[in-house]
C-alpha cells in the first residue's frame, strides 16, 4: 500500500544498472546443485509506480545473478489467499514477497525455508525487522526496506495559526482544535474496519503501553478515548471510519485537513503539489520525552519450498535484493526505510523528509512478534472496536471489552 517517489525512480534505476511435505527446517532443496537459470516471483506491487520501481530492482538482480525472473503481481487483498492456496497445492513461486504480518501464518504451513540455508544473515538489521521475519526461532523472511506512519503537516496552515508541530497528545489535541475552522479539519486519519484501521491506531495504542494480548487494558482504553475525542470534538471528521489512507491523503492535498497520520509512500504525491509545503514529524506521544511505537510496514522476501535448483537460485536473487546498495536504491525509489541500521542512518541524512520515519524504526514493533499467526483475528477485533467507538455505538471501554472477547487472546 505504497507509492514510490517519482523524482527518485530514474536515479534509482541508473544506480542499479551501474501445508507442504518437506519440513521447514529441512536443508534447502537443490543444495549443492548449480542454480537454475530461471525462477518465478510473486509480489503485490500492483500500482503503476510501485510496480515499475520493483521491476527495476528485479531487472538489476537478474542482470547481476544471470537468473531470469518470471514475475507475477496480484492486488494486495488477493495475496494471502493466493499464497495459502499455493502452500496447500504446493504451487508457490520460487521467490515470494508478502506483507510482513502474514509471514508467521504462511510459515506455519511448512511452505517456507529458513534463509540461513542460502547464506543470508540478519547481521546489522533492526531487531524488530528480524522479529517480523521469524517463526519458531527461525528466520524465514527478511525485508529490504520497511515503511511506517508519521504526522505530516501543512507548514503554511500551521504557521498562519501560530501552531508548532505537536510532539505530545496534549499538543496534538490543542493543535487539531485550533486548526479546525472554515469547514476544514485539524487532523485526518484512517479508521476503516480492517488491518488498515488497526495499523493507523497502533501507534497510539502501543505508545501508551497497551498490548495486543489485552485489548481492554486501561492503557488501551485511554488510547481509544483519545482518538475518539478527536472525532467527537470535531477536530477530525466523522468520515475517518470510511477513509482509507489514500482518501486521507486526498483530504490533505485538497487542504481539507491541516495534519494527517499517513505513510512515507505518500510523499511522492505530496512532492508533486508544487504549492503544498509540508513537514513530517514522528507520531505524537502521551508524554514529553517518550518515543513513539509505530507498527512496521513493508514486505518480507521469502524462499518457498519448491524443487530442484530453482530454490537455490531464488536464494541467490534474494541475497542480491538484500544487498546494501540495492536496499538503498529500493528505499529511495519507494520511500521506504532501509532495514539495516547503518544504511538507514545514511538514508535519513540524504533524504531529510524521511528522517522522522527513520527515527521511528528504532522503536517500531512487528505486529506479529507478540501473537504470531493469531494476529489477524486480534487485529480485526481491534479494528471493529475502533469503528464501534468512533461511530458512537459503544463507549471505548465496552468496545474494547467486546474486542477482547472476540479476539480469544
C-alpha positions in Angstrom: 0.0 0.0 0.0 2.6 2.4 -1.0 3.8 4.6 -3.9 7.3 5.3 -4.9 8.8 8.8 -5.2 8.8 9.7 -8.9 11.7 12.1 -8.7 13.9 9.4 -7.5 13.0 6.5 -9.7 15.3 7.4 -12.6 18.2 8.0 -10.3 17.5 4.7 -8.6 17.3 2.9 -12.0 20.6 4.4 -13.1 22.4 3.4 -9.9 21.0 -0.1 -10.1 22.0 -0.6 -13.7 25.7 0.5 -12.9 1.0 -27.2 4.2 3.9 -28.7 2.2 5.5 -32.1 2.7 9.1 -31.0 3.4 9.8 -29.8 6.9 10.6 -26.0 7.0 13.7 -26.9 8.9 15.0 -29.3 6.2 18.0 -28.3 4.1 17.0 -26.3 1.1 16.2 -28.5 -1.9 18.8 -28.4 -4.6 21.6 -27.6 -2.2 24.9 -28.4 -3.9 23.4 -28.2 -7.4 24.0 -25.4 -9.8 21.4 -22.6 -9.6 18.6 -22.7 -12.1 18.7 -20.2 -15.0 15.1 -19.1 -14.3 12.8 -18.6 -11.3 9.3 -17.4 -10.6 8.5 -14.5 -8.3 5.2 -13.2 -6.7 4.6 -9.8 -5.2 1.7 -7.3 -4.8 3.2 -4.1 -6.1 0.3 -3.6 -8.4 0.1 0.1 -8.7 1.9 1.6 -11.7 4.7 3.4 -10.0 5.4 0.8 -7.3 5.4 -2.0 -9.9 7.8 0.0 -12.1 10.2 0.6 -9.2 10.1 -3.1 -8.2 10.7 -4.2 -11.7 13.9 -2.2 -11.9 15.1 -4.0 -8.8 14.3 -7.4 -10.3 15.9 -6.5 -13.6 19.1 -5.3 -11.9 19.4 -8.5 -9.8 18.6 -10.7 -12.8 21.5 -9.0 -14.7 23.8 -9.4 -11.7 23.0 -13.0 -11.0 22.3 -14.2 -14.5 19.0 -15.7 -13.4 15.8 -14.8 -15.3 12.9 -13.8 -13.1 9.4 -14.5 -14.2 7.3 -12.1 -12.2 3.7 -12.3 -11.2 1.8 -9.5 -9.4 -1.6 -9.6 -7.7 -3.6 -7.0 -5.8 -2.8 -6.8 -2.1 -6.2 -8.2 -1.0 -5.6 -11.3 -3.1 -2.1 -12.1 -2.0 -2.7 -14.0 1.3 -5.5 -16.2 -0.1 -3.4 -17.0 -3.2 -0.3 -17.8 -1.1 -2.2 -20.1 1.3 -3.8 -21.9 -1.7 -0.4 -22.2 -3.2 1.1 -23.6 0.0 -1.7 -26.2 0.1 -1.3 -27.3 -3.5 2.5 -27.0 -3.5 2.4 -24.4 -6.3 4.1 -21.5 -4.7 6.6 -19.4 -6.7 10.3 -19.8 -6.1 10.5 -16.3 -4.6 7.7 -14.6 -2.6 7.4 -11.1 -1.3 4.5 -10.8 1.1 3.2 -8.3 3.7 5.3 -8.9 6.9 2.3 -9.6 9.2 1.4 -12.6 7.1 4.9 -14.3 7.5 4.0 -16.4 10.5 0.8 -17.6 9.0 2.5 -18.7 5.9 5.5 -20.2 7.7 3.1 -22.2 9.9 2.0 -24.2 6.9 5.5 -25.5 6.4 5.7 -23.8 3.0 8.8 -21.7 3.6 12.5 -22.5 4.0 14.9 -20.9 6.6 17.0 -18.2 5.0 20.3 -19.3 6.6 20.4 -22.1 4.1 21.2 -19.5 1.4 23.9 -17.7 3.3 21.5 -14.9 4.2 22.2 -13.4 7.7 20.5 -10.8 9.8 23.6 -9.0 10.9 23.1 -5.3 11.1 19.3 -5.4 10.8 16.9 -3.7 13.2 15.8 -6.2 15.7 12.2 -5.5 15.1 12.6 -6.3 11.4 14.3 -9.6 12.3 11.4 -10.5 14.6 8.9 -9.7 11.8 10.5 -12.4 9.7 11.0 -15.0 12.4 8.8 -18.0 13.2 9.5 -20.5 16.0 13.1 -19.3 16.3 14.0 -19.4 12.6 14.2 -16.6 10.1 12.0 -17.2 7.1 11.7 -13.7 5.7 13.8 -10.5 5.5 12.7 -7.1 4.3 14.9 -5.0 2.1 13.1 -2.0 3.5 10.2 -1.1 5.7 7.7 1.7 5.9 5.8 3.4 8.8 3.5 6.2 9.8 4.3 9.7 10.9 2.5 13.0 11.3 2.5 15.0 8.1 1.5 18.7 8.4 0.8 21.7 6.2 3.5 24.2 7.0 1.6 27.2 5.7 -1.6 26.4 7.7 0.3 25.8 11.0 2.4 28.9 10.6 -0.7 31.0 9.9 -2.4 29.6 13.0 0.7 30.1 15.1 0.8 26.3 15.8 4.1 24.4 16.3 4.2 20.7 15.1 2.9 18.7 18.0 5.0 16.3 19.9 2.6 15.1 22.6 -1.0 14.0 22.8 -2.0 17.3 24.6 -0.2 19.3 21.9 -1.9 17.3 19.1 -5.3 17.8 20.7 -4.8 21.5 21.1 -3.3 22.0 17.6 -6.0 20.0 15.9 -8.7 22.1 17.7 -7.0 25.4 16.7 -6.6 24.3 13.1 -10.2 23.2 12.7 -12.2 26.1 11.1 -13.9 27.2 8.0 -15.0 23.7 7.2 -11.5 22.3 7.4 -10.3 19.8 10.0 -7.2 19.9 12.1 -6.4 16.2 11.6 -7.2 13.3 9.3 -6.5 9.6 9.7 -7.9 6.3 8.5 -10.1 4.2 10.8 -11.7 1.7 8.4 -12.7 -1.7 9.8 -9.7 -3.6 8.5 -6.0 -4.0 9.1 -5.5 -0.5 7.6 -7.5 1.0 10.5 -5.7 -1.1 13.1 -2.4 -0.1 11.6 -3.2 3.6 12.0 -4.4 3.1 15.5 -1.5 1.0 16.8 1.0 4.0 17.3 -1.5 5.4 19.8 -2.2 2.0 21.3 1.4 0.9 21.7 2.9 4.3 22.6 0.5 4.3 25.6 1.8 0.9 26.8 -1.1 -1.2 25.6 -0.5 -4.8 24.4 -2.4 -6.9 21.8 -2.7 -9.7 24.3 -5.0 -7.5 26.5 -7.1 -5.3 24.3 -9.3 -4.0 27.1 -6.5 -2.8 29.4 -6.6 0.7 31.0 -3.8 1.8 28.6 -5.8 0.6 25.6 -9.0 2.3 26.7 -7.1 5.6 27.2 -5.7 5.4 23.7 -9.0 4.7 22.1 -10.7 7.5 24.1 -8.0 9.9 22.9 -8.7 9.1 19.3 -12.4 9.1 19.7 -12.3 12.5 21.4 -10.6 14.0 18.4 -13.6 13.0 16.3 -16.3 13.8 18.8 -14.8 17.3 19.3 -14.9 18.0 15.6 -11.1 18.2 15.2 -11.3 15.2 12.9 -14.1 14.2 10.5 -16.6 11.5 11.3 -15.7 10.2 7.9 -12.5 8.7 9.2 -14.4 5.5 9.6 -14.7 5.3 5.8 -11.5 6.9 4.7 -8.6 4.6 3.6 -5.1 6.1 3.6 -5.4 7.3 0.0 -8.6 9.1 1.0 -6.7 10.7 3.9 -4.0 11.9 1.5 -6.7 13.3 -0.8 -8.1 15.4 2.1 -4.7 16.7 3.0 -3.7 17.6 -0.6 -7.1 19.4 -1.1 -6.4 21.5 2.0 -9.3 20.0 3.9 -7.0 18.8 6.7 -4.1 20.6 8.2 -2.4 17.4 9.5 -2.7 13.8 8.7 -1.4 10.5 10.0 0.0 8.7 7.0 2.8 6.8 5.5 6.1 7.5 3.7 4.8 6.2 0.4 2.6 9.3 0.1 5.5 11.7 0.0 5.9 11.3 -3.8 2.3 12.5 -4.2 2.9 15.5 -1.9 6.0 16.4 -3.8 4.0 16.7 -7.0 1.9 19.5 -5.4 4.2 22.5 -6.0 2.1 24.8 -3.9 2.0 22.4 -0.9 4.6 22.9 1.7 4.7 20.1 4.1 6.7 18.8 7.1 7.0 15.5 8.8 7.4 14.7 12.5 7.1 11.5 14.5 3.7 10.4 15.8 2.9 12.4 19.0 3.3 10.5 22.2 1.3 10.5 25.5 4.1 12.3 27.5 7.0 14.5 26.5 10.3 12.6 26.1 8.7 9.3 25.2 9.4 7.6 21.9 6.6 6.7 19.5 6.0 3.0 18.9 4.7 2.5 15.3 4.0 -0.7 13.5 6.4 -1.9 10.9 5.1 -1.9 7.4 6.6 -3.4 4.3 7.2 -6.8 2.7 9.5 -9.7 3.5 11.3 -11.7 0.9 10.9 -15.5 1.4 12.0 -18.6 -0.4 9.2 -21.2 -0.5 9.8 -25.0 -0.6 9.9 -25.9 -4.2 12.0 -28.5 -6.1 15.4 -28.6 -7.8 17.9 -25.9 -8.3 15.3 -23.1 -8.7 15.1 -22.9 -4.9 18.8 -22.2 -4.6 18.6 -19.7 -7.4 15.8 -17.9 -5.6 18.0 -17.6 -2.5 20.7 -16.1 -4.7 18.3 -13.5 -6.1 17.1 -12.7 -2.6 20.6 -12.1 -1.5 21.0 -9.6 -4.3 17.8 -7.8 -3.3 19.0 -7.6 0.3 22.5 -6.3 -0.6 23.0 -2.8 0.8 23.3 -0.9 -2.5 20.1 -2.5 -3.7 18.4 -1.9 -0.4 19.3 1.7 -0.5 18.1 2.2 -4.1 14.8 0.4 -3.4 14.3 2.7 -0.4 14.9 5.8 -2.5 12.6 4.7 -5.2 9.8 3.5 -3.0 10.1 5.9 0.0 10.9 3.0 2.4 13.5 2.9 5.2 16.4 0.5 4.7 16.3 -2.5 7.0 19.9 -2.2 8.2 20.7 0.4 10.8 23.8 1.9 9.2 22.2 2.1 5.8 19.1 3.7 7.3 21.2 6.3 9.1 22.8 7.2 5.8 19.5 7.3 4.0 17.9 9.7 6.6 20.8 12.1 6.1 20.4 12.0 2.3 16.6 12.2 2.4 15.6 14.8 5.1 11.8 14.3 4.5 12.3 10.7 5.5 14.2 11.4 8.8 11.2 11.2 11.0 10.3 7.8 9.6 13.9 6.6 10.1 13.9 7.8 13.7 10.7 5.8 14.4 12.1 2.5 13.1 14.4 2.1 16.2 11.3 1.7 18.4 8.9 0.3 15.9 7.3 -3.1 16.5 6.4 -6.1 14.4 2.7 -6.6 14.5 3.1 -10.4 14.8 6.0 -10.7 17.2 3.7 -11.0 20.2 0.9 -13.2 18.7 2.3 -14.8 15.6 -0.4 -16.3 13.4 -3.1 -15.3 15.9 -2.5 -11.6 15.0 -5.1 -11.3 12.1 -8.0 -12.2 14.4 -6.9 -9.8 17.1 -6.3 -7.1 14.5 -9.8 -7.4 13.2 -11.3 -7.3 16.7 -9.3 -4.1 17.4 -10.5 -2.5 14.1 -14.1 -3.4 15.0 -13.7 -1.7 18.4 -12.3 1.4 16.8 -15.3 1.6 14.5 -17.8 1.0 17.4 -16.2 3.8 19.4 -15.9 6.3 16.6 -19.4 5.8 15.4 -20.8 6.1 18.9 -22.2 2.6 19.0 -20.2 1.8 22.2 -18.0 3.7 24.6 -14.3 2.9 24.3 -14.2 0.6 27.3 -17.2 -1.5 26.2 -15.9 -1.7 22.6 -12.6 -3.0 23.8 -14.1 -5.4 26.2 -16.1 -6.9 23.3 -12.9 -6.9 21.2 -11.0 -8.8 23.9 -13.7 -11.5 24.0 -13.9 -11.7 20.2 -10.1 -12.0 19.8 -9.9 -15.0 22.0 -6.4 -13.9 23.1 
